[in-house]
Amino acid sequence: MTFSIFTTRMALFCTLLAYSLSGNILAAEDVFVVSALFGVVSQTLTGVFVRGFAEFAEGWVSTTRIQTFLLRDEYIGRPGGMILF
C-alpha cells in the first residue's frame, strides 16, 4: 500500500516537474487533472513498475552470466581424450 502511494506521488511529481521545466506555466487546473489521471492508473502504474524492475534485474543477471561464460578461456582437455570428473 505504501509503495503504491509513493510510486504514484513520485510519478506525479516528476511529471509536473518536467512540465514546468519545459517552459510551461503550472496552474492548479493542470495539477488537478494530472493528479486525477494518476489516481485512476495508480494500480496499473505500480504493477507495471514492479514487474519492469524485476524483468530488468533478471535480464541484467542473465547478461552478466552469459558474458562471464563467453569470456572464459577455452578448455583444453587431457591427452587421450579422457574427461575426469
C-alpha positions as CSV (number, residue, x, y, z in Angstrom):
1,M,0.0,0.0,0.0
2,T,2.7,2.4,0.9
3,F,4.8,1.6,-2.2
4,S,1.7,2.3,-4.3
5,I,1.2,5.7,-2.8
6,F,4.9,6.5,-3.1
7,T,5.1,5.4,-6.7
8,T,2.1,7.4,-7.7
9,R,3.1,10.5,-6.0
10,M,6.7,10.3,-7.3
11,A,5.4,9.9,-10.8
12,L,3.1,12.8,-10.3
13,F,6.0,14.9,-9.0
14,C,8.3,14.0,-11.9
15,T,5.6,14.7,-14.5
16,L,4.8,18.1,-13.1
17,L,8.5,19.0,-12.7
18,A,9.2,18.0,-16.3
19,Y,6.1,20.0,-17.4
20,S,7.2,23.1,-15.5
21,L,10.9,22.8,-16.6
22,S,9.9,22.6,-20.2
23,G,8.7,26.2,-20.1
24,N,5.0,25.7,-19.3
25,I,3.2,27.6,-16.6
26,L,1.9,25.2,-14.0
27,A,-1.7,26.0,-12.9
28,A,-3.9,24.4,-10.3
29,E,-6.2,23.0,-13.1
30,D,-3.2,21.2,-14.6
31,V,-2.2,19.7,-11.3
32,F,-5.7,18.6,-10.6
33,V,-6.2,16.8,-14.0
34,V,-2.8,15.1,-13.9
35,S,-3.4,14.1,-10.2
36,A,-6.8,12.6,-11.1
37,L,-5.4,10.7,-14.1
38,F,-2.5,9.3,-12.0
39,G,-5.1,8.3,-9.3
40,V,-7.0,6.3,-11.9
41,V,-4.0,4.5,-13.2
42,S,-2.1,4.1,-9.9
43,Q,-2.7,0.3,-9.5
44,T,-1.6,-0.3,-13.1
45,L,1.4,2.0,-12.7
46,T,2.6,0.3,-9.5
47,G,2.2,-3.2,-11.0
48,V,4.0,-2.3,-14.2
49,F,6.8,-0.6,-12.4
50,V,7.5,-3.6,-10.1
51,R,7.2,-6.0,-13.0
52,G,9.5,-3.9,-15.1
53,F,12.1,-3.6,-12.4
54,A,12.1,-7.4,-11.8
55,E,12.4,-8.1,-15.5
56,F,15.3,-5.7,-15.8
57,A,17.1,-7.3,-12.9
58,E,16.7,-10.8,-14.3
59,G,17.9,-9.6,-17.7
60,W,21.0,-8.0,-16.1
61,V,21.9,-11.2,-14.2
62,S,21.4,-13.3,-17.3
63,T,23.6,-11.0,-19.4
64,T,26.3,-11.0,-16.8
65,R,26.3,-14.8,-16.6
66,I,26.5,-15.1,-20.4
67,Q,29.3,-12.5,-20.6
68,T,31.2,-14.3,-17.9
69,F,30.8,-17.7,-19.7
70,L,31.8,-16.3,-23.1
71,L,34.9,-14.6,-21.7
72,R,36.4,-17.7,-20.1
73,D,39.4,-19.3,-21.6
74,E,39.0,-22.2,-23.9
75,Y,39.1,-25.6,-22.2
76,I,41.9,-27.9,-23.4
77,G,41.3,-31.5,-22.5
78,R,43.7,-34.1,-21.2
79,P,45.8,-36.1,-23.7
80,G,43.9,-39.2,-24.7
81,G,40.6,-37.5,-24.6
82,M,39.5,-38.8,-21.1
83,I,37.5,-36.4,-19.1
84,L,37.8,-36.9,-15.3
85,F,35.1,-35.6,-13.0
